[in-house]
Every structure is written in C-alpha cells, then in structure tokens.
Amino acid sequence: MKPILSSLVSLLALTWLSSVISLQIPTPLKHRTPTKLAATEEIDYVNSLLWTPSFKNGERDNKFGTLDKYSEDLSKVLRRKTRTVECGPVKFGSDHPIVRQTMATTNTADVDATVDQVMRCADTGFDLVRITVQGKREANAAMKIREALFKKGYDIPLCADMHFQPLVANMVADAVEKIRINPGNFADGRKDFDEHIYETDEDFASERQYLAEAFIPLVQKCKRLNRAMRIGTNHGSMSSRVLSFYGDTPRGMVESAIEFADICRSQDYHNFVFSMKASNPLVMVQGYRLIAAEQYRLGWDYPLHLGVTEAGDGEDGRMKSAIGIGTLLADGVGDTIRVSLTEDPEFEYAPCNRLAEIAETRLYVPGRPSSSKQDSVPAYEDTRDITSFARRPADLPSQAPGDSVDARGFLHRDGSVVMAVSPGMLAKENAQYLYQSLGCKLAVGMPFKDIATADSVLMRELPEVEDKQARTALRRLQEVNMGVIVPKEELEKRPLENAVALMSLDEAISSSGALPPGAIRLAIELFGSESSESLSQIPSLSPCMIFNNPSSSVSNLHASRRLFESLKSQNSPIPVIHHFTASEITDKNELALQVGMRVGSLLTDGLGDGICLELPSPNPAFTLDYLRTASFSLLQGCRMRSTKTEFVSCPSCGRTLFDLQETTARIQDATGHLPGVTVAVMGCIVNGPGEMADADFGYVGTLPGKVDLYLGKEVVRKNIPNEEAVDGLVELIKEHGMWVEKEEQEGERVAVAN
Ligand code: SF4
C-alpha cells in the first residue's frame, strides 16, 4: 500500500484508525487471560466440534468420495475459486489480485526500526507485512507499531507471526489485522506430545480437546474483531503428534491444518487462509495441491498463501521460490505469495510481484493471448497422481556396437544439462574458455568431465570441415563423452562424426528416422502442436532423446503435459530435455524466475530429464558459464541433480540472533563446494531447529553472538562464539566424512567469447 495521499482516503483511514484504537486497542496493551470455561462448558464446546472425518481409516473417502482435482481446470489456467478473506483494507481470494507480502527482519520490540522497515516495504509495493511476536513485550510493541504507522498515513495491514504462545496471540489480536499460527507448535507446550506414539485414530483424536481449548479463545477473538488468520503449516515444524501419526509427509501437513480449520469452522469463523510451506519445493507443491484437493472434496474455499521457506538468497533463492510458487500459480492455485529470501525484505518485492504478474498474464481470459495458447493445445487426458511424487522413468542413451564414443555419457541419470554452443566458441583462442565454461576440468589443456559439466552441447551451426582447430576442440568434447546435437540440415552441409542428429517429428517420420552421414543417434524436437497420431510414432523412431520446445503459440505447460501423457500411454522411457529460449530476458533474476516457473513446474511433477537454456542471440549478461550454473541450479532446486551444497537459510526475522546475510555468505564461501550436503543456517533456536527439516548440518543462533551446531536435528556443539562457528561447522563436516577439499582449477579463465 502506498502512503495515503488523498484527503478522502486519509479521512477514511483515520476514521478506521480511531475506531480501532478507541474500541479495540487499550493503551498500553494489557495482558488478557482468555476466559476460562467451566468443566461442563469445556466438554460441551469440544464435543460439539464437527471434525472432518478421518483420512486414514477411509472415512473421508466414504463420505466425500476420493480426491479428484486440485485446480479449477487442468487444461485452462483458471484461478481456483476461493472466498474473500478480509485483512484490514486488503482482501485475499480469487475475486481479488494476488496479494504480495513480506516479513520484517527488525526486532519487533524496536518500534522505530520496525515502523521504518514496514514503511519501506509499503513504499516498495507490498500489500501486507508480517512481524514476529515472540512474547508480551513484542505484543505491546506491535500495538505501538500499528498506531505509529496509522499516524504516518500507512494503513498497510500487519500480521503477527506466532509460535508456541496462545496467550500472546490472543493479546496481539487487539493490535494487528492478521495472526499467523503454526499448527505444529501453537499448542505444543504439552510435554507428553513428544513421548507418546500415536497409532490409532482414537489415540490421535484424543489430543484434540487440548488443541481446541488452546485455540478457541483466539478464534473467538479474531471473529469478534474481524481479524484474519493464517493456519500456516510448516514442513519443518510439524508437531510430534502429527509426525508420529502421519510421518514427515505433505499429508501430515494437510491433516494438521484441517484440524485447526475444523476448530475455526466450529466457531463459525471463516476469515482464514492456509499455507503449507517447506524448503523443499517438491514437498511444498504436494502439500498445497493436497490441501487444495481436500478443500474441493470437502466443499471448502479458503484461500492459499504460497511460499517456499528458507529459499536462500540471490538467483538460487529466486529460482527455488519460482519452482515452488510458480508451479502452483501455473495451475491457478494461490491467492497471496511471499518470496522468503535471505535479503532485506524490500528486495523480496521484485520477485514476488513478478511471479504474481506472470501468473496473472497466464490466466485464461477470453480474447487474451493466454487463452488462445491454451486452446491451441490438442485435448488430452491428464492422469498425473498428485498424491505422491515419482520421477517418470527414462532410459539413458545406450551404447551400440561400433560406437567410437560412449553415448551413455550424452545424458545424466539425475538430470542433464545441454548447452548451446556457437562455432566461434571453438576457435583456438576460445577453446580453453569454452571447456571451462562447460564445467570441464582441465589437465594439460585437455578437458575432462567433472561433477557439474554439461552433458551435451547443442550446435545449431557447425564450424567448417576445413577449420581444423575448431573441429579438434569439438572432437575433444566428444572424446569425454559429451554429445554434440546438431540439426540434420546442418549435418548434411557440414558433416560431423558421432553427432546426434536433431529433427522435427515430421522430418523424422518422413525419413523413417534415417540419419545423415556421420550421425550415430537421433534427437527429436517437438513444438507442441504435433498430432496425437504423430506423437504415437515417436517410440518406433527410437530417438535417444526428445527436445521439448513448445512454440510461443501454445501453452508450454499444457503442451508438455500432453507430450508426457502420450509417452506414458506408450510406456516409452525416452528422455525429454526441456528447451528454454531466453527471448527478451536481459536480467538474471528474471531468467531465474522464468526458468524456475516454466521448466520447474514440469520437473516438480517428475516430468523431464534435463534442460537446455539457449539465448536467441549472444548477450554479455549471460555467459555460457552463467547459463550452465543456472541450469544446474534448476536441477538442484527440483531435487534432481546435486552439484553443490544445498543451503537452507532462513530469511531472518525479529528473532534473528546474528547478521544472517553476512554469516550465510561466510558459510557459503567456506562450504559451498559439497554436492549432496545440506547445510541449514537458522537465525534462532525457537524455530530454527524445527524448521531445518532434512538438513545434514545446522548453524543455529542461540544467544546474541552464540551459535549451536547441529548434526541432523541433534545439537552437537553448544554456545560457540559466532566468530569461531564457521570453522567449527567445517570441522564437524570433516568429522562426519562429508568434506572434500576445494579443487584448484588449472589456469586462469580467459576472456569471454560468444
Ligand atoms: S529460524 Fe528463527 S530467526 Fe529465522 S525466520 Fe525462523 S523464526 Fe525467524
């Protein structure tokens, strides 16, 4: 929300402010103990709750039928129909634009700093800001912050982020427009949650009385004051009760939220949204799809707040967010988004806004290009299973008798990277740079494949046959089992031994897949509008890979899903490489968002085996090295191929106990070269250990200037001074056999050549 400039709007805001302050906010805020109900009343209201029938024993299926959809329409992008939830002047729901939100990183008790930061966020364009409220001191500060913002003309709603503190949540509901509660820890003061094994429905349900008693006072208050609420489940901080009964699963996240929603609904309170966040985009996508699907079958219509937790920073953080958030928005699922970056909150606005903008332009609106693109995809049946994740099985190219190169290296089983290379890059003065840019290790000037080396190259044009230097450079790549993929017409003009010939499906069908001289394998390029009959002929042509390159006149998402349905119906394991042309993209962050959203939305469904990122023309902003790194980041973000350390770093908030951005940078510098290792950097002990989910090692703030180090979820070094903790983390990784030394690269990198 921008500052209120017009006098009319100011008048309205001040009227609302005075009503809020005079009627609802005592100054200073007093601690209010929730009304204690008599024993008989407790039994009455808890017993009168209408719990959603059990998912586990099949009761829900019996009553409501099986899950059948998670979005409004699988062939058109329509917003999932959701009710309007009011949050001060902001409204969530499918009748309203996607709400852009962020979270303050200041100490909430520092009223002036928080007011300043919230104003900066509002000026940047955010619609809502969340602040952390860890106790009564912060609850009192929240009221002062609210008042100060109103006085300065800012009506941007505030959301209090609550963990563990039902009484404080109750207090702060006086001050702010929205409360976020975490079902995993809202009522987790009870010690025996940890000690009990929950095996039966009865056992699991027996704790509900406790939840209801703790939660109902807040629900009643939010209803009375028309406050909004977010039932915000987090994969990393599910209660031990839910973990015991449902395991560490998206299903557990959903069931935990449904219990709290049941309590809200029992009080006839419906002004709430759900979130199902996780740092793993695959888990996150599944959690959101499940809660959407459950709502369809239960007849509920609560909006969804989308977010990937602890996404990190820079382009990786943006890409990871785009993979998770973009995948859901691509199907019209989601009403408000927060991009959690380990950066100042103002920097979250650009990616948050951009994801929302892209999503809005993709909606099916008759007359818009988006609708004709979706209409252009021939009809198909979408049979994806949204209740579990499984990568589509695909076969790597196999070795054939007489092959003089090892075709098995053309692709990688965990996900492949294909780089577009031009003839100029093979020139003598550029060859060393090319090898390095492709991620090769060098030994006496010769390239070797390494952990993050491109698997194949795409050459739309070849160097002349007489150009010995360039041809030698190309042969050296082939000798390390890099595939060289070249259009058939080009191979006919400038033959190349051991090439992979690229053909359109029509070309391949009309020539029965006959290869040009020198080529040893076929790759088929698809543009999205091929007929079903043509698609059905692909397996008989035996290509070693498919290049999925939908044209701009069809919806990439739907055309791609249709292709995979066709391959599935034929049990075809041909690997599919997603081709992405970065047309009209000049900014790295934009590239991360677009690739994450467009290709990530397919890979998160297990649909695809790699990426080829191509520029329509050379662009100094995107070096070959950069495009390769971005490609590997996409595969890692989609949990396919790990080529570097996975960092789970919290975005920081008012609880953070050290300079998270600076510390994360130091840790990344020291430990960023460890593929397969996940390191969590968490700002506080209150939520940090819980939110680390599947990290191998954790670096968690405990006291100002002090850090605990974790091995998995177990603390193994306590209260280490911050300045010594990075070294301590490295030692810990070494002790557990997961350390490798950084390798020195041979020679200096040479100048860029396109
Ligand atoms: S881990 Fe702690 S400091 Fe970091 S965002 Fe979560 S609550 Fe805030």
Residues whose N, C-alpha, C, O or C-beta is under 5 A from the ligand:
A	BS01	SF4	C650 P651 S652 C653 R655 T656 M682 G683 C684 N687 G688
